[in-house]
């Protein structure tokens, strides 16, 4: 594990300071993929409850594996509700990626669900997040409010006319550009224009921007627009690529 990688408890500071961080999606509900990605030295994982077969028990195990290997674990929640956010934060997630944040009202609800003081997060310190009761009432609230990373996914056409208002909501730490949903809604050309809109609004608000990137060239293009947090592929794609390469190398003995 690289010595330069910060503790996952410092991940929010790295996001707020626009440090260069690299992560990947976790699609497989097992501890092993998170453990492997963490041991390699990635900065964060995103447990994908929205588009993969994760439920509370398997998210719990993924968060445990992340803690064991010192990697920050974000969860893309299946629903943008306070109950969904509370559940994964209590399990010890470093933060949440909340889909379809398309208004300031939704952003305020999301931010409130992530915070105790000034927010509306339901209290419990008898959780992994609270050290199973070892953290005092005040210490738990202070630590969680400081550490929890709250990321709004901007992936709807409706959000585009409300970007400044969403970015102004206190407690939203970053935008995640949902290029897939934006492309489905707008087509490629309009999506590319929307990405420039989103990154411009983030720069104006001095807000961090995250994006899933497909290549180094794509990452450079996103970096030039101000993106500093990069998501590269996912565990299943990594497995597929390595397996395909192995089959190519060993599938035809005549080529050995």
Secondary structure, DSSP 8 states (H G I E B T S, - for coil): --TTS--GGGHHHHHHTT--EEEEEE-S-SHHHHHHHHHHT-SEEEEETTTS---HHHHHHHHHHHHHHT-EEEEE-SS-SHHHHHHHHHTT-SEEEES---SHHHHHHHHHHH-STTS------SSTTTGGGTS-HHHHHHHHHHH-EEEEEE--HHHHTTHHHHHTSTT--EEEE-HHHHHHHH-HHHHHHHHHHHHHHHHHTT-EEEEEESSHHHHHHHHHTT--EEEEEEHHHHHHHHHHHHHHHHS-GGG-
